[in-house]
Amino acid sequence: MTTQFYVRPGAGERITAEVCLEQDERSALYGTVRDGPGRPLPGALVMLMELAEPGGTPAFRAATFTDEDGQYYLGPLASGALYRVKVFYQSVKIRELEIVREA
C-alpha cells in the first residue's frame, strides 16, 4: 500500500497532515553498529544473505549503509527463513551472524 500527497504551502501557512496506514505484518531487521567502546559507526556496510540451510550457500538479498547514528534497517524478511548478516567497516569484516525468525 502506498500513500502519497502533495503540499505547496503559501507564505506563512502552517499545514498539519495525518496519515494512517494499515498494520504491517512483515518482519524486518533493525540495529545499530558500534565500535568496541560503544560509539556508533556511520557508514558501515550491512549485508543480508538468505540461506536454505545452516552452512549452505547464501543468496544475496539486500545491503545498506549505517546512518550517522550507526543505525540500519533491512527488510522485509520472510517468515521462518534463515539469514546471514555480515557487517563491514572500511572494507574490514567486523561481524558475521546467522538469524532465524521462527514462524
Residue pairs with C-beta under 8 A, 6 or more apart in sequence:
1 21
1 22
3 19
3 21
5 17
5 19
7 15
7 17
9 15
26 75
26 76
26 77
27 75
27 76
27 77
27 78
27 79
27 101
28 73
28 74
28 75
28 76
28 77
29 48
29 72
29 73
29 74
29 75
29 77
29 83
29 85
29 99
30 71
30 72
30 73
30 74
31 46
31 71
31 72
32 40
32 66
32 69
32 70
32 71
32 72
33 40
33 41
33 44
33 46
33 66
33 70
33 72
33 87
33 89
33 94
33 95
34 40
34 41
34 70
35 41
39 70
40 66
40 68
40 69
40 70
40 71
41 66
41 70
41 89
42 66
42 67
42 68
42 69
42 70
43 65
43 66
43 89
44 65
44 66
44 70
44 72
44 87
44 88
44 89
44 94
45 63
45 64
45 65
45 87
45 88
45 89
46 63
46 64
46 65
46 66
46 72
46 74
46 85
46 86
46 87
47 60
47 62
47 63
47 85
47 86
47 87
47 88
48 60
48 61
48 62
48 63
48 74
48 83
48 84
48 85
49 58
49 59
49 60
49 61
49 83
49 84
49 85
49 86
50 58
50 59
50 61
50 78
50 81
50 82
50 83
50 84
51 57
51 58
51 59
51 82
51 83
51 84
51 98
52 82
53 82
54 82
54 98
58 84
61 74
61 83
62 74
62 75
64 72
64 73
64 74
65 72
66 72
77 83
77 101
79 101
79 103
80 100
80 101
80 102
80 103
81 100
81 101
82 98
82 99
82 100
83 98
83 99
83 100
84 96
84 97
84 98
85 95
85 96
85 97
85 98
85 99
86 93
86 95
86 96
87 93
87 94
87 95
87 96
88 94
